[in-house]
Every structure is written in C-alpha cells, then in structure tokens.
Amino acid sequence: MWSALRLARLVAVVVSVGFSYGGFIGISRSGDPAGLKALGCGLLVSLLLLHLYNCVQTADGRRPRAWQWTLAAQAVLTGVGLLLFADTWYGNTGFLAAAVLLLIRPVAAAWAGFAVVVVVQFVSGLDVRPTVWEAAYLALGHTAFVGVALYGVARFADLVADLEKTRTALAEAEVARERLAFAQQLNERVGRTLEAVVRDGETARASLRDLLTDRLALARSALNETRSVAHSHRGTAPLPPPAAGDLTTTFVTGLGMAAALLMLLTGPIRSLSQADESSGGIALYLVSLAVFTGLSLWCLQIGDDDGRPRFWRFALPAAFVVALLPNLVFDRPVWYATLYLPALTIVLLRGWARWAVTIPLIAQEVVLLVLWDASFQPGTVVDQTYEMVWIAERALVIYGFARMGQLARELRTARTRLAHVEVARERLRFARDLHDLLGFSLSVVVLKSELALRLLDRDRARARQELDDGLAAARQALADIEIVSTGYREVSLEDEVASAKAILATAGFAVDGTVDAPHLTTEQNNVLATVLREGVTNVLRHSDGRRCTLDAGLIDGRVRLCLRNDGVRPNNVPPGSGLDNLAYRMGTVGGFLKGEAQDDSYVLTAEIPLPS
C-alpha cells in the first residue's frame, strides 16, 4: 500500500504530466513544419524532465544537486520555446514559474522571479494575440495558474512529510511526559537517600556495624532506583527543521483560493469578451459567474470537523444548478462551468460517491455522446481526450490545495501540542544524565561500603579509609544531581582513567593496558570519559572476573577506547539505556559505540574521529 508521502509525489507527477500534455496538443495543432514540431516536442520532453528533477523534491525540503544549472537550463529552453512557438507555448512558461517559486531563496525573491516570468509571458502574448486581455489571459490563466498549481502540488509532499514527523515526535513526547513523573520521583528519592548516606556515614566510623549495614542498604537502594527509572526511557535526537515551516494555514488557504480564482475567472471572462452578447446577456453571464464562483469558494474552504464547510450539502447542489442552467441561454464555448464541477465533488464527497460522481463528470462529453448521442462540444478523439485531461488536472490541483489546507491545520495543531510536551523530552535528558553520572558514583558508594563492612573487624583504619572514599563518592553524586539540571559536567578522560583503575583495583581486578590518547576537544573528552565511566559501572555490576584491560590511543586516524573484562555472567551482557545513551552521545561527535561478548569476556569499544 502506498504511503501518504508517495501518493503526494505521485499527484505532483501526474499533474505535471497533465499540464505538459496540453503543450503537446498545442504543438501538434500548430501550422508549423513537421521538423519544427518535432523540435517543439523535444523541448517539451526536456522541460518536463527538468521540472520533475527540480520540483518533485525530497521530504526534507532540500533542493536538488546543481539546481542552479538545471533551473538555468529550464529558463533557456522555455525562452527558446517562447520565441519559436509564441502562439502555443504559453502554458509551458508556468513550469518555469513553479520552479522559480520552489528553488529560489528567499521567498520574496522567489515571488519576484515568478512575477517576472508572468510579465514576460504577457509581453510575448501581445505579439500574437489581438487584444491586451488576450495576452493577459495567457499570462494569468495559463502561466500564473500553472505556476501556482505546480508549486502547490510539489509542496504537498512537504506538508505530508512534516505531519508524519510531527505526529511521530508527538507520540514519543507524550510517552516521555508520562515517564517524567518517575524521573522526578527518582531525583527526590535518590537525593534524600544520598543525604542520609552522607549524614550518617560521617558518624559511622564510631558507630555500630548495624548502622553501616543500613547505610549500605540505602546506597544499594539509591543505585537500583537510578537504574530502574533511567532504563524506562530512550533518549531521542532533536527533530530537523521542518521542510514545510513556511506553509501556514493562512498561506496555504490563500494560495488555494488564488489558484481557484485564476481557474474559475480567467477562462470564462475571456470567452465572454470574445462572444457577441447583448448587455442583458453580459449581465446574466457575470451574475451567474459570480454566484458560481462564490459557491465554489464556499465549498472549497476548510471546515471544522471533517474538513468540509458548513452547509456544503446545500452549496454543492446549488453549484450544479448554477453551472447547468446558463447553458439554456449561452453556447457551450461561452459558458462551460460544468467543467469545474469535478473539482468540487472530489473535495466534498467521500468514499465510493466521490468517484461515482467525479469520474463521469470528468468524462462528461463522452458520457453524453454514449448515452444520448449528444455532445456539448463535438470534436475528435484527441479533443475529447484533451478535455478529460484538462478537467482532471484542474480537479486534482484543487483537491491538492484543499488537502494541503487540512494538513496545514492538522500540522499546526500537532506542533502546538508538541510544544506543550517538548519540555518532557528535555527533562528526560535529566534522567538520562542522572543515570550516566550517578551510576558510577553510586557503584563506588556500594563497593566502598561493602569493603568497609568486611574490614570493620580486621582493619578498622582501612575500613575508615574505604568509608571516607565512599562518602566522597556520595557527595559527588549529590553534586551531580544539581549538575544534571544545568547541563553536562565537564569531565577529563585522564582523570576518569585514573579513577577507573583505582576503583577496579579496589574491587579486586588486575588492570592493565595502555592509555595514550591525543589531544581531544572538550566535547569529545567528555563523551569518552562518560563512556569509560559507564563501562566501569557495568564491569562492577555484571562481572565476576578478576582481570580488566583498558586501552586508549590513535588507530587509523581515529581515537579508540577499549575496555575488556573477563568473568561475564551467562545471559548477563550489559543491556539497557546506559549503552543506548552512550551510543547517542557518541553519534553527536561523529563516533560509534560497540559492545559485544567474546567467550567469557565483554568488550566495549568506542571510536571517534581525530579532531581536525
């Protein structure tokens, strides 16, 4: 099944091909020599391919490679066609107008370029059309309308992509908000527990074994609380800038209304100017056109519930009546509002009714010919085909703008909700940092307290020293809780290496390896130090071994940190948000993190590029 994004791009391609088809019809009907017609068709094919390359954009809104050159080529080919086929080339200048809107930055310059293309078409039309209005019709009814239409359907994909991204981010942020309560409880509970550890631990040297045992239980509880809450979420990267940030509801609605007015008014007014009607007939025509245009604009506005406006059930039948009745007075070449009805039905109707009504309306000439052997405007098969394409492409354009308006409203609502819960995403960074910073400190508290408890009867001086070390780690953990609220703490890889060796030796590990890291940026230093801290924490938690190897150095232009330990417990390879968080942090500095079990050992490897 096609995704919404692919469907939006397909609509852009179909509409582009439909407008190009009119250009081929114009070339084929011209009185030019066959060779010149072949050249014209070649120019049209080239323009269509350039337009698809330039304007069917990626989901992130980036312009295609070498767009300056392809846009210049499109401008040159459009100019050549305008010189050689001035009487039939007018619709193709709309492709260039759309490309200017899509590729030129800033927006003001893009619309200025759009206006230049329309004016050039108007000036060119003065040489081949008998009146100023005829030239204005070519510039507005073709160049401006085609340009706005192609611009709109191309940007449709941007809205779809942004809405999908925003909905995904909103779902993640909603989950984050639910988990925020746990992170807040963690901060309170761990903080109180650590304060008790520090307060009572300072008197533990002169107290009984039971008091030291209680404080050890508190330290273990704090460590478990830290991990249980921190493992309940996953950090996410921030969203990239939206590709459709400029497509506000007001802008999209205005653009759609402009396209509808260009479609509904330019052709009929041109037809009236060419007709020989009395003053009464002109008045009736203009009133009918105004009523039909008003009803159409009402039907195409965005409603509050399912996207349809209020009273559309009355407005749509009224539009049918106004489109049909003037045919009793005016000839078909003068009044042809029924050709615009599919644009209304494809927007307003739903389910099977949409296609059951819209498709016959698109093929209305063929339906009349088959059912009643009649036709509003007899012609060849090519004429009938061209009319169906003409009707269908305009219906698709109006449908695209209507859907864009609905998506713009949905996107605005989703972004508003996302803004309300985005604070949860940032606060969950606190929980992630709480895990990374406190995991090591609390592991030291537990390890030192256990060691002090074992040494209490055999070597009280050593027990007091271990207890002092544990208290220092608890104080650092308390400080880390405050640091989390303001951002990352600057840590040194060199200091973390010394600390890691000391704590591993205390835990009974034989530590070897070589550490010879080059000069790193502050951010890279912080990340590698945090990786080492989390790695040592996992060794203390998940290993029953007695040997650990720590290496750091420059390999193939990259800085590599490797921590290997033996004695990995079966089915107890370090999982959880700790390594996930570190992998995310490594990605921010262009590096990667890999952890894998090898026989009875576990190897944690981190690599980052050497600073330039």
VOGU-3710 file (C-alpha; in Angstrom, 3 decimals, decimal comma):
1> mwsalrlarl> 0,000/0,000/0,000  1,295/3,442/-0,935  2,307/5,810/1,830  0,809/9,295/2,023  4,175/10,786/1,029  4,476/8,652/-2,119  0,869/9,431/-3,018  1,563/13,166/-2,688  4,561/12,850/-5,003  2,501/10,821/-7,468
11> vavvvsvgfs> -0,105/13,603/-7,565  2,687/16,103/-8,331  3,970/13,931/-11,180  0,505/13,266/-12,646  -0,466/16,940/-12,590  2,871/17,901/-14,189  2,394/15,362/-16,977  -1,198/16,542/-17,457  -0,182/20,163/-17,937  2,612/19,086/-20,284
21> yggfigisrs> 0,091/17,108/-22,347  -1,651/20,356/-23,232  1,624/21,662/-24,615  1,967/18,644/-26,907  -1,581/19,166/-28,156  -0,810/22,815/-28,907  2,348/21,923/-30,864  0,588/19,176/-32,820  -2,257/21,523/-33,842  0,041/24,327/-34,965
31> gdpaglkalg> 0,714/25,013/-38,636  4,466/24,642/-38,221  6,541/22,251/-40,383  6,983/18,703/-39,158  10,625/19,277/-38,283  9,795/22,275/-36,143  7,023/20,319/-34,439  9,497/17,559/-33,618  11,835/20,154/-32,149  8,959/21,543/-30,084
41> cgllvsllll> 8,081/18,095/-28,743  11,724/17,515/-27,837  11,796/20,811/-25,956  8,618/19,825/-24,088  10,054/16,454/-23,058  13,232/18,129/-21,830  11,256/20,738/-19,881  9,089/18,079/-18,259  12,113/16,059/-17,153  13,856/19,172/-15,820
51> hlyncvqtad> 10,696/20,164/-13,963  10,352/16,739/-12,352  14,009/16,853/-11,299  13,787/20,396/-9,960  10,377/20,312/-8,340  9,492/16,823/-7,105  11,598/17,358/-4,015  12,902/15,235/-1,183  10,955/15,005/2,069  13,425/17,200/3,955
61> grrprawqwt> 12,928/20,169/1,628  16,477/20,190/0,242  16,954/21,499/-3,270  18,362/19,021/-5,825  22,028/18,922/-6,725  23,196/21,526/-9,235  19,748/23,132/-9,127  21,194/26,451/-10,296  22,273/24,849/-13,560  19,084/22,871/-14,100
71> laaqavltgv> 16,987/25,974/-13,383  19,093/27,960/-15,841  18,636/25,206/-18,443  14,894/25,247/-17,838  14,841/29,026/-18,314  16,824/28,793/-21,584  14,606/26,047/-23,034  11,480/27,941/-22,009  12,806/31,076/-23,720  13,643/29,170/-26,898
81> glllfadtwy> 10,168/27,672/-26,997  8,582/31,069/-26,391  10,462/32,514/-29,366  9,736/29,621/-31,734  6,180/28,778/-30,655  4,854/32,019/-29,169  1,259/31,245/-30,177  1,093/27,841/-28,444  3,868/27,857/-25,818  2,111/29,938/-23,156
91> gntgflaaav> 1,193/27,153/-20,708  4,762/25,856/-20,562  6,078/29,063/-19,029  4,118/28,033/-15,925  6,636/25,225/-15,351  9,418/27,796/-15,090  7,294/29,961/-12,785  6,769/26,989/-10,456  10,474/26,111/-10,487  11,372/29,680/-9,501
101> lllirpvaaa> 8,975/29,541/-6,548  10,346/26,199/-5,389  14,068/26,812/-5,798  14,820/30,494/-5,265  15,531/31,799/-1,747  14,417/33,954/0,000  10,665/33,807/-0,544  10,392/37,462/-1,607  12,946/36,898/-4,367  11,062/33,769/-5,483
111> wagfavvvvv> 7,772/35,632/-5,888  9,578/38,468/-7,651  11,003/35,921/-10,094  7,532/34,414/-10,504  6,163/37,861/-11,410  8,945/38,351/-13,964  8,022/35,101/-15,736  4,333/36,132/-15,841  5,203/39,572/-17,231  7,474/38,053/-19,900
121> qfvsgldvrp> 4,602/35,797/-20,978  2,282/38,818/-21,134  4,718/40,786/-23,297  5,200/37,777/-25,575  1,449/37,373/-25,870  0,998/40,935/-27,130  2,750/39,955/-30,369  0,491/37,003/-31,150  -2,907/37,887/-29,649  -5,211/40,663/-30,892
131> tvweaaylal> -6,056/42,329/-27,573  -4,426/43,165/-24,263  -6,960/40,968/-22,492  -5,991/38,014/-24,657  -2,348/38,500/-23,684  -3,368/38,918/-20,029  -5,351/35,693/-20,276  -2,242/33,817/-21,440  -0,191/35,305/-18,592  -2,784/34,822/-15,819
141> ghtafvgval> -4,946/31,930/-16,971  -2,018/29,795/-18,054  1,394/30,904/-16,763  0,259/32,144/-13,334  -2,296/29,377/-12,800  0,014/26,566/-13,922  2,867/28,011/-11,838  0,791/28,262/-8,661  -0,759/24,848/-9,274  2,558/23,060/-9,821
151> ygvarfadlv> 4,113/24,861/-6,847  1,222/23,774/-4,650  1,221/20,105/-5,588  5,018/19,970/-5,214  4,829/21,430/-1,684  2,029/18,993/-0,816  4,670/16,336/-0,154  6,447/18,660/2,298  3,298/19,025/4,369  2,682/15,285/4,388
161> adlektrtal> 6,272/14,560/5,456  6,239/17,198/8,194  2,912/15,995/9,543  4,163/12,405/9,752  7,338/13,517/11,550  5,424/15,734/13,944  2,921/13,002/14,775  5,774/10,597/15,497  7,553/13,138/17,668  4,293/13,931/19,440
171> aeaevarerl> 3,721/10,288/20,282  7,253/9,987/21,664  6,875/13,191/23,662  3,556/12,052/25,117  5,235/8,890/26,348  8,076/10,968/27,704  5,658/13,137/29,642  4,122/10,079/31,296  7,554/8,862/32,336  8,619/12,267/33,596
181> afaqqlnerv> 6,866/11,651/36,901  9,161/8,689/37,507  12,236/10,773/36,794  11,084/13,438/39,231  10,468/10,833/41,913  13,930/9,434/41,264  15,526/12,821/41,818  13,720/13,291/45,100  14,200/9,773/46,434  17,851/9,422/45,422
191> grtleavvrd> 18,672/12,868/46,747  17,158/12,143/50,139  18,809/8,737/50,264  22,244/10,121/49,444  21,863/12,861/52,027  21,147/10,165/54,609  24,183/8,168/53,441  26,434/11,207/53,791  24,965/12,362/57,093  25,013/9,005/58,814
201> getaraslrd> 28,169/7,815/57,094  30,147/10,669/58,627  29,421/9,195/62,085  29,679/5,586/61,018  33,360/5,319/61,917  32,379/5,479/65,583  29,079/3,664/65,270  27,961/0,087/65,256  28,046/-2,397/62,397  24,255/-2,198/62,089
211> lltdrlalar> 24,396/1,488/61,159  26,946/0,831/58,413  24,793/-2,030/57,156  21,765/0,227/56,997  23,659/2,889/55,068  24,870/0,228/52,622  21,284/-0,853/52,056  20,330/2,767/51,366  23,159/3,140/48,850  22,082/-0,023/47,050
221> salnetrsva> 18,501/1,218/47,017  19,573/4,542/45,507  21,569/2,745/42,818  18,640/0,484/41,942  16,227/3,419/41,796  18,568/5,298/39,475  18,802/2,384/37,051  15,154/1,348/37,148  13,909/4,777/36,155  16,694/5,625/33,729
231> hshrgtaplp> 16,155/2,312/31,893  12,468/3,100/31,413  13,112/5,546/28,562  15,217/6,045/25,489  16,719/9,368/24,527  15,812/10,741/21,100  17,581/13,143/18,831  16,004/16,532/18,158  13,873/16,927/15,062  15,421/18,543/11,990
241> ppaagdlttt> 13,996/21,872/10,818  10,611/21,286/9,157  10,563/21,293/5,355  7,110/22,914/5,333  7,721/25,524/8,017  6,533/28,323/5,708  3,283/26,570/4,763  0,975/28,090/7,363  -2,775/27,560/7,230  -3,303/31,147/6,110
251> fvtglgmaaa> -0,695/30,918/3,347  -1,986/27,591/2,017  -5,608/28,787/2,096  -4,688/31,980/0,284  -2,677/30,088/-2,317  -5,563/27,668/-2,906  -8,085/30,487/-3,261  -5,765/32,260/-5,724  -5,485/29,102/-7,817  -9,273/28,626/-7,741
261> llmlltgpir> -9,919/32,233/-8,810  -7,392/32,002/-11,648  -9,070/28,797/-12,802  -12,681/29,970/-12,451  -12,449/33,531/-13,775  -9,777/33,933/-16,451  -11,200/31,476/-18,991  -14,878/32,448/-18,696  -14,142/36,199/-18,820  -12,026/35,632/-21,938
271> slsqadessg> -14,877/33,663/-23,515  -17,349/36,438/-22,702  -15,055/39,055/-24,233  -14,995/37,070/-27,486  -18,766/36,452/-27,572  -21,295/38,731/-29,209  -23,725/39,098/-26,318  -26,232/41,795/-25,516  -25,920/43,940/-22,399  -28,565/41,769/-20,728
281> gialylvsla> -26,701/38,632/-21,674  -23,443/40,041/-20,323  -25,140/40,965/-17,053  -26,692/37,499/-16,744  -23,326/35,909/-17,519  -21,446/37,936/-14,948  -24,068/37,325/-12,250  -24,042/33,582/-12,980  -20,235/33,533/-12,913  -20,133/35,469/-9,626
291> vftglslwcl> -22,672/33,149/-7,974  -20,898/30,017/-9,228  -17,518/31,369/-8,091  -18,909/32,253/-4,662  -20,474/28,811/-4,227  -17,246/27,136/-5,362  -15,101/29,124/-2,937  -17,532/28,293/-0,138  -17,328/24,584/-0,990  -13,521/24,675/-1,070
301> qigdddgrpr> -12,938/26,346/2,293  -11,722/24,226/5,206  -14,386/23,096/7,676  -14,055/22,411/11,372  -14,947/18,728/11,655  -14,223/16,528/8,632  -12,650/19,250/6,519  -15,886/20,203/4,760  -17,547/23,589/5,340  -20,941/24,111/6,889
311> fwrfalpaaf> -23,948/23,841/4,542  -21,882/22,117/1,864  -24,819/19,765/1,214  -26,787/22,781/0,018  -23,905/24,633/-1,645  -22,849/21,701/-3,862  -26,296/21,078/-5,452  -26,672/24,846/-5,870  -23,351/24,948/-7,727  -24,614/22,183/-10,049
321> vvallpnlvf> -27,769/24,159/-10,791  -25,876/27,386/-11,491  -23,405/25,511/-13,696  -26,141/23,901/-15,797  -28,938/26,474/-16,169  -26,988/29,132/-18,125  -26,406/26,516/-20,856  -30,037/27,171/-21,818  -29,007/30,715/-22,765  -25,339/30,577/-23,719
331> drpvwyatly> -23,499/28,354/-26,165  -21,054/25,808/-24,792  -17,899/27,678/-25,925  -19,136/30,682/-23,904  -20,422/29,033/-20,697  -18,697/25,830/-19,582  -18,811/25,915/-15,777  -19,687/22,198/-15,669  -16,033/21,529/-16,439  -15,178/22,813/-12,943
341> lpaltivllr> -17,683/20,646/-11,063  -15,300/17,663/-10,623  -13,052/19,941/-8,552  -15,927/20,390/-6,098  -17,063/16,778/-5,956  -13,584/15,323/-5,457  -13,103/17,651/-2,483  -16,528/17,321/-0,828  -17,665/13,755/-1,459  -16,284/10,724/0,358
351> gwarwavtip> -15,886/7,009/-0,321  -17,477/5,457/-3,390  -19,671/8,519/-4,007  -16,601/10,637/-4,727  -15,523/8,520/-7,682  -19,038/7,555/-8,814  -19,808/11,234/-9,372  -16,386/12,702/-10,209  -15,291/10,265/-12,925  -18,446/10,709/-15,086
361> liaqevvllv> -18,109/14,477/-14,677  -14,515/14,332/-15,919  -15,674/12,338/-18,935  -18,926/14,320/-19,323  -18,525/14,775/-23,079  -18,008/11,039/-23,584  -20,922/10,189/-21,277  -23,272/12,463/-23,225  -22,075/11,010/-26,503  -22,501/7,380/-25,376
371> lwdasfqpgt> -25,807/7,712/-23,515  -27,676/10,285/-25,555  -25,650/10,588/-28,757  -25,174/14,254/-27,907  -22,276/16,480/-27,005  -21,751/19,969/-25,665  -18,753/20,394/-27,949  -18,281/17,806/-30,728  -14,704/17,010/-31,679  -12,137/14,342/-32,438
381> vvdqtyemvw> -10,928/11,644/-30,066  -7,886/13,799/-29,349  -10,183/16,693/-28,482  -12,202/14,526/-26,116  -9,057/13,121/-24,511  -7,532/16,556/-24,067  -10,713/17,861/-22,437  -10,732/14,980/-19,948  -7,089/15,619/-19,095  -7,816/19,348/-18,781
391> iaeralviyg> -10,705/18,720/-16,371  -8,899/16,040/-14,345  -5,706/18,037/-13,824  -7,651/21,024/-12,509  -9,713/18,832/-10,232  -6,519/17,293/-8,858  -4,955/20,716/-8,321  -7,944/21,993/-6,351  -8,117/18,742/-4,387  -4,407/19,072/-3,616
401> farmgqlare> -4,857/22,596/-2,266  -7,856/21,528/-0,193  -5,885/18,673/1,348  -2,924/20,994/1,896  -5,171/23,329/3,868  -6,409/20,465/6,028  -2,889/19,153/6,573  -1,612/22,628/7,426  -4,298/22,909/10,107  -3,521/19,436/11,447
411> lrtartrlah> 0,202/20,269/11,438  -0,393/23,489/13,356  -2,439/21,623/15,964  0,158/18,862/16,254  3,005/21,362/16,596  1,111/23,233/19,299  0,628/20,031/21,270  4,236/19,068/20,657  5,412/22,398/22,027  3,443/21,744/25,217
421> vevarerlrf> 5,064/18,378/25,830  8,505/19,053/24,364  9,643/20,113/27,824  9,249/16,476/28,833  11,831/15,464/26,243  14,344/17,901/27,716  13,584/16,890/31,268  14,071/13,259/30,368  17,561/14,251/29,354  17,962/14,920/33,053
431> ardlhdllgf> 17,008/11,328/33,809  19,451/10,073/31,180  22,243/12,200/32,606  21,254/11,123/36,098  21,918/7,538/35,087  25,229/8,319/33,380  26,566/10,485/36,206  25,174/8,698/39,246  25,621/5,127/38,072  29,362/5,230/38,616
441> slsvvvlkse> 29,278/7,287/41,832  26,661/5,067/43,457  28,523/1,929/42,397  31,589/3,324/44,188  29,473/4,067/47,275  28,167/0,496/47,341  31,571/-1,047/46,655  33,362/1,039/49,291  30,639/0,426/51,867  30,768/-3,333/51,283
451> lalrlldrdr> 34,537/-3,306/51,605  34,398/-1,182/54,780  31,879/-3,597/56,258  34,147/-6,580/55,558  37,192/-4,788/57,007  35,457/-3,420/60,074  36,617/-6,223/62,398  40,015/-6,899/60,800  41,432/-3,497/59,896  39,473/-0,524/61,250
461> ararqelddg> 41,906/2,034/59,794  41,480/0,586/56,313  37,711/0,392/56,862  37,635/4,071/57,774  39,595/4,928/54,632  37,221/2,963/52,431  34,274/4,599/54,175  35,791/8,044/53,554  36,158/7,193/49,869  32,540/6,094/49,767
471> laaarqalad> 31,412/9,305/51,433  33,360/11,334/48,883  31,589/9,456/46,085  28,215/10,084/47,750  28,956/13,811/47,998  29,911/13,808/44,310  26,643/12,047/43,495  24,732/14,751/45,366  26,582/17,396/43,389  25,838/15,526/40,154
481> ieivstgyre> 22,108/15,721/40,830  22,409/19,509/40,764  24,658/19,430/37,688  22,085/17,490/35,693  19,644/20,404/35,808  22,149/22,780/34,197  23,810/20,542/31,600  26,726/18,219/31,201  29,556/18,253/33,690  32,980/18,691/32,158
491> vsledevasa> 34,985/15,578/32,888  38,516/14,593/31,928  39,401/11,312/30,248  42,733/11,337/32,045  41,040/11,740/35,449  38,458/9,069/34,620  41,226/6,627/33,629  42,933/7,118/36,994  39,623/6,806/38,841  38,631/3,708/36,868
501> kailatagfa> 41,919/1,950/37,607  41,606/2,749/41,303  38,031/1,547/41,700  38,658/-1,604/39,634  41,727/-2,400/41,727  39,670/-1,881/44,870  37,095/-4,312/43,514  39,824/-6,911/43,057  40,529/-6,580/39,337  44,020/-6,723/37,877
511> vdgtvdaphl> 44,086/-3,764/35,498  46,481/-3,471/32,557  46,573/-1,784/29,176  47,963/1,378/27,612  46,333/4,770/27,555  47,882/7,275/25,142  45,060/9,429/23,829  45,870/12,504/21,705  44,524/15,964/22,368  40,728/15,979/22,131
521> tteqnnvlat> 38,064/18,651/22,010  36,196/19,313/25,236  33,077/17,590/23,902  34,997/14,524/22,720  36,842/14,368/26,047  33,563/14,475/27,948  31,986/11,771/25,796  34,911/9,318/26,061  35,192/9,936/29,811  31,464/9,224/30,193
531> vlregvtnvl> 31,833/6,038/28,109  34,644/4,848/30,371  32,646/5,663/33,492  29,607/3,714/32,272  31,821/0,845/31,143  33,430/0,533/34,571  29,983/0,700/36,182  28,873/-2,239/34,038  32,024/-4,192/34,935  31,240/-3,773/38,622
541> rhsdgrrctl> 27,621/-4,816/38,096  27,861/-7,632/35,571  31,266/-9,269/36,003  32,627/-11,915/38,369  36,062/-11,738/36,784  39,434/-10,639/38,047  41,107/-9,062/35,030  40,343/-5,904/33,106  42,213/-4,333/30,163  41,913/-0,622/29,405
551> daglidgrvr> 43,403/0,745/26,172  43,097/4,143/24,531  45,031/5,520/21,598  45,121/6,627/17,974  44,355/3,959/15,370  43,951/4,709/11,644  43,203/8,363/12,251  40,578/7,653/14,903  40,732/7,707/18,690  39,755/4,319/20,088
561> lclrndgvrp> 38,854/3,483/23,685  38,581/-0,222/24,518  37,555/-1,768/27,846  37,713/-5,568/28,185  36,839/-7,615/31,249  36,541/-11,331/31,953  34,108/-13,207/34,123  30,919/-12,214/32,304  27,940/-13,941/33,867  25,921/-16,145/31,497
571> nnvppgsgld> 22,990/-14,317/29,865  24,001/-11,112/31,615  25,512/-8,991/28,868  25,081/-5,317/29,826  21,812/-4,063/28,290  19,678/-1,047/28,924  19,586/2,670/28,419  23,158/3,178/29,681  24,783/1,944/26,473  21,952/3,356/24,371
581> nlayrmgtvg> 22,538/6,788/25,861  26,266/6,482/25,253  25,720/5,422/21,643  23,574/8,529/21,159  26,264/10,731/22,721  28,942/9,131/20,535  26,863/9,908/17,482  26,837/13,602/18,356  30,638/13,729/17,919  30,724/11,572/14,794
591> gflkgeaqdd> 31,730/8,363/16,566  30,218/4,989/17,341  29,967/2,585/20,273  30,019/-1,201/20,160  29,616/-3,686/22,967  29,927/-7,438/22,426  30,550/-10,637/24,350  33,613/-12,671/23,343  33,797/-16,076/25,029  33,697/-15,274/28,758
601> syvltaeipl> 34,763/-11,644/28,233  32,900/-8,482/27,377  34,460/-5,818/25,139  33,255/-2,234/24,994  34,739/-0,205/22,123  34,258/3,494/21,399  35,734/5,334/18,419  35,656/8,969/17,421  37,372/10,821/14,562  40,527/12,721/15,376
611> ps> 39,819/16,447/15,817  40,724/18,459/12,726
//
